[in-house]
């Protein structure tokens, strides 16, 4: 997550830099949530993990769509 985020924030446009950095940030949250679903036992934590996966996947899709429209 660190490498892609650091590369992304080098974009000259601050909006593009933010969105490019958020994509790997959100992917990191998804990866952590999947790990807790695989190994975690607490029902509340597992519920949060499922919510995070759903929300972050939707946000990544929206951000990738935005980037296609704004990065030339």
VOSE-718692 format. One record per atom (N, C-alpha, C): residue number from 1; atom name; y, z, x. Coordinates in nm, 3 decimals. Example, Ala and Ser with C-alpha at 12.3 -4.5 7.8 and 13.67 -1.06 7.14 Angstrom:
VOSE-718692
REC   seq   atom        c2        c3        c1
REC     1      N    -0.569     0.780     1.319
REC     1     CA    -0.450     0.780     1.230
REC     1      C    -0.330     0.780     1.320
REC     2      N    -0.225     0.708     1.285
REC     2     CA    -0.106     0.714     1.367
REC     2      C     0.003     0.787     1.290
end
This chain:
VOSE-718692
REC   seq   atom        c2        c3        c1
REC     1      N    -0.119     0.000     0.083
REC     1     CA     0.000     0.000     0.000
REC     1      C     0.125     0.000     0.087
REC     2      N     0.126     0.073     0.197
REC     2     CA     0.245     0.084     0.281
REC     2      C     0.291    -0.048     0.339
REC     3      N     0.198    -0.127     0.394
REC     3     CA     0.234    -0.254     0.455
REC     3      C     0.297    -0.351     0.356
REC     4      N     0.232    -0.379     0.244
REC     4     CA     0.292    -0.471     0.147
REC     4      C     0.424    -0.420     0.090
REC     5      N     0.435    -0.290     0.072
REC     5     CA     0.560    -0.235     0.020
REC     5      C     0.673    -0.252     0.121
REC     6      N     0.644    -0.227     0.247
REC     6     CA     0.746    -0.240     0.351
REC     6      C     0.789    -0.386     0.367
REC     7      N     0.695    -0.478     0.359
REC     7     CA     0.729    -0.620     0.369
REC     7      C     0.817    -0.660     0.251
REC     8      N     0.784    -0.612     0.133
REC     8     CA     0.857    -0.650     0.013
REC     8      C     1.002    -0.606     0.016
REC     9      N     1.030    -0.488     0.068
REC     9     CA     1.167    -0.438     0.065
REC     9      C     1.258    -0.511     0.163
REC    10      N     1.204    -0.604     0.238
REC    10     CA     1.285    -0.682     0.331
REC    10      C     1.351    -0.802     0.263
REC    11      N     1.319    -0.829     0.139
REC    11     CA     1.383    -0.938     0.066
REC    11      C     1.533    -0.913     0.058
REC    12      N     1.610    -1.019     0.065
REC    12     CA     1.756    -1.004     0.062
REC    12      C     1.807    -0.960    -0.074
REC    13      N     1.747    -1.010    -0.179
REC    13     CA     1.788    -0.975    -0.315
REC    13      C     1.729    -0.838    -0.349
REC    14      N     1.812    -0.738    -0.378
REC    14     CA     1.759    -0.604    -0.404
REC    14      C     1.669    -0.597    -0.528
REC    15      N     1.695    -0.681    -0.627
REC    15     CA     1.609    -0.683    -0.745
REC    15      C     1.470    -0.735    -0.708
REC    16      N     1.466    -0.844    -0.633
REC    16     CA     1.339    -0.901    -0.588
REC    16      C     1.266    -0.801    -0.498
REC    17      N     1.338    -0.739    -0.407
REC    17     CA     1.277    -0.642    -0.316
REC    17      C     1.212    -0.528    -0.394
REC    18      N     1.284    -0.478    -0.494
REC    18     CA     1.230    -0.369    -0.575
REC    18      C     1.103    -0.410    -0.647
REC    19      N     1.106    -0.525    -0.714
REC    19     CA     0.990    -0.568    -0.792
REC    19      C     0.873    -0.599    -0.700
REC    20      N     0.899    -0.665    -0.588
REC    20     CA     0.791    -0.695    -0.493
REC    20      C     0.729    -0.568    -0.437
REC    21      N     0.807    -0.466    -0.416
REC    21     CA     0.754    -0.339    -0.365
REC    21      C     0.679    -0.261    -0.473
REC    22      N     0.722    -0.275    -0.597
REC    22     CA     0.657    -0.201    -0.705
REC    22      C     0.517    -0.252    -0.736
REC    23      N     0.492    -0.380    -0.715
REC    23     CA     0.360    -0.435    -0.745
REC    23      C     0.251    -0.363    -0.664
REC    24      N     0.261    -0.356    -0.530
REC    24     CA     0.157    -0.282    -0.457
REC    24      C     0.159    -0.132    -0.486
REC    25      N     0.276    -0.078    -0.517
REC    25     CA     0.286     0.064    -0.554
REC    25      C     0.202     0.090    -0.680
REC    26      N     0.221     0.006    -0.782
REC    26     CA     0.143     0.020    -0.905
REC    26      C    -0.005    -0.005    -0.880
REC    27      N    -0.037    -0.102    -0.793
REC    27     CA    -0.177    -0.128    -0.763
REC    27      C    -0.241    -0.006    -0.697
REC    28      N    -0.166     0.063    -0.614
REC    28     CA    -0.217     0.186    -0.552
REC    28      C    -0.249     0.291    -0.657
REC    29      N    -0.164     0.301    -0.759
REC    29     CA    -0.191     0.396    -0.867
REC    29      C    -0.318     0.358    -0.943
REC    30      N    -0.337     0.228    -0.965
REC    30     CA    -0.458     0.181    -1.032
REC    30      C    -0.581     0.214    -0.949
REC    31      N    -0.573     0.189    -0.820
REC    31     CA    -0.687     0.217    -0.731
REC    31      C    -0.723     0.366    -0.731
REC    32      N    -0.621     0.452    -0.729
REC    32     CA    -0.646     0.596    -0.732
REC    32      C    -0.707     0.638    -0.866
REC    33      N    -0.658     0.578    -0.974
REC    33     CA    -0.710     0.610    -1.106
REC    33      C    -0.856     0.568    -1.119
REC    34      N    -0.888     0.453    -1.064
REC    34     CA    -1.028     0.408    -1.067
REC    34      C    -1.118     0.502    -0.987
REC    35      N    -1.067     0.553    -0.877
REC    35     CA    -1.146     0.647    -0.796
REC    35      C    -1.174     0.774    -0.874
REC    36      N    -1.074     0.824    -0.947
REC    36     CA    -1.096     0.947    -1.023
REC    36      C    -1.190     0.921    -1.140
REC    37      N    -1.187     0.801    -1.196
REC    37     CA    -1.283     0.769    -1.302
REC    37      C    -1.426     0.765    -1.248
REC    38      N    -1.438     0.723    -1.124
REC    38     CA    -1.571     0.717    -1.063
REC    38      C    -1.621     0.854    -1.021
REC    39      N    -1.533     0.937    -0.967
REC    39     CA    -1.577     1.063    -0.907
REC    39      C    -1.528     1.189    -0.978
REC    40      N    -1.422     1.178    -1.056
REC    40     CA    -1.363     1.296    -1.121
REC    40      C    -1.445     1.343    -1.239
REC    41      N    -1.426     1.469    -1.273
REC    41     CA    -1.504     1.528    -1.381
REC    41      C    -1.416     1.585    -1.494
REC    42      N    -1.291     1.610    -1.467
REC    42     CA    -1.203     1.671    -1.566
REC    42      C    -1.162     1.567    -1.672
REC    43      N    -1.183     1.600    -1.799
REC    43     CA    -1.154     1.505    -1.906
REC    43      C    -1.006     1.469    -1.915
REC    44      N    -0.918     1.566    -1.895
REC    44     CA    -0.774     1.538    -1.902
REC    44      C    -0.733     1.443    -1.790
REC    45      N    -0.782     1.466    -1.671
REC    45     CA    -0.748     1.380    -1.558
REC    45      C    -0.802     1.238    -1.583
REC    46      N    -0.922     1.229    -1.636
REC    46     CA    -0.980     1.098    -1.666
REC    46      C    -0.898     1.026    -1.774
REC    47      N    -0.848     1.099    -1.873
REC    47     CA    -0.761     1.040    -1.975
REC    47      C    -0.634     0.984    -1.911
REC    48      N    -0.572     1.065    -1.824
REC    48     CA    -0.452     1.017    -1.754
REC    48      C    -0.484     0.893    -1.672
REC    49      N    -0.597     0.893    -1.604
REC    49     CA    -0.634     0.778    -1.521
REC    49      C    -0.645     0.652    -1.607
REC    50      N    -0.709     0.664    -1.721
REC    50     CA    -0.720     0.548    -1.810
REC    50      C    -0.584     0.501    -1.859
REC    51      N    -0.497     0.594    -1.892
REC    51     CA    -0.362     0.559    -1.936
REC    51      C    -0.285     0.489    -1.824
REC    52      N    -0.299     0.541    -1.703
REC    52     CA    -0.231     0.482    -1.588
REC    52      C    -0.279     0.340    -1.563
REC    53      N    -0.409     0.319    -1.569
REC    53     CA    -0.462     0.185    -1.547
REC    53      C    -0.404     0.087    -1.648
REC    54      N    -0.406     0.125    -1.774
REC    54     CA    -0.355     0.037    -1.879
REC    54      C    -0.206     0.005    -1.859
REC    55      N    -0.128     0.109    -1.837
REC    55     CA     0.017     0.091    -1.823
REC    55      C     0.052     0.012    -1.697
REC    56      N    -0.010     0.047    -1.586
REC    56     CA     0.026    -0.017    -1.459
REC    56      C    -0.018    -0.163    -1.455
REC    57      N    -0.132    -0.195    -1.516
REC    57     CA    -0.175    -0.335    -1.520
REC    57      C    -0.074    -0.419    -1.600
REC    58      N    -0.027    -0.365    -1.711
REC    58     CA     0.071    -0.436    -1.792
REC    58      C     0.202    -0.454    -1.715
REC    59      N     0.243    -0.352    -1.644
REC    59     CA     0.368    -0.362    -1.568
REC    59      C     0.354    -0.460    -1.452
REC    60      N     0.240    -0.461    -1.385
REC    60     CA     0.219    -0.558    -1.277
REC    60      C     0.226    -0.699    -1.333
REC    61      N     0.162    -0.724    -1.445
REC    61     CA     0.165    -0.858    -1.505
REC    61      C     0.308    -0.899    -1.538
REC    62      N     0.385    -0.808    -1.596
REC    62     CA     0.525    -0.838    -1.630
REC    62      C     0.608    -0.863    -1.505
REC    63      N     0.584    -0.784    -1.401
REC    63     CA     0.660    -0.802    -1.276
REC    63      C     0.623    -0.933    -1.207
REC    64      N     0.497    -0.969    -1.208
REC    64     CA     0.456    -1.095    -1.148
REC    64      C     0.517    -1.213    -1.223
REC    65      N     0.523    -1.203    -1.355
REC    65     CA     0.588    -1.308    -1.434
REC    65      C     0.736    -1.317    -1.398
REC    66      N     0.801    -1.203    -1.386
REC    66     CA     0.943    -1.200    -1.351
REC    66      C     0.964    -1.263    -1.214
REC    67      N     0.878    -1.228    -1.118
REC    67     CA     0.892    -1.283    -0.983
REC    67      C     0.878    -1.435    -0.984
REC    68      N     0.786    -1.488    -1.062
REC    68     CA     0.769    -1.634    -1.069
REC    68      C     0.896    -1.701    -1.120
REC    69      N     0.970    -1.633    -1.204
REC    69     CA     1.092    -1.687    -1.260
REC    69      C     1.214    -1.669    -1.168
REC    70      N     1.208    -1.573    -1.076
REC    70     CA     1.327    -1.538    -0.999
REC    70      C     1.317    -1.563    -0.848
REC    71      N     1.199    -1.583    -0.797
REC    71     CA     1.184    -1.607    -0.654
REC    71      C     1.164    -1.755    -0.633
REC    72      N     1.249    -1.810    -0.548
REC    72     CA     1.242    -1.953    -0.523
REC    72      C     1.197    -1.982    -0.383
end
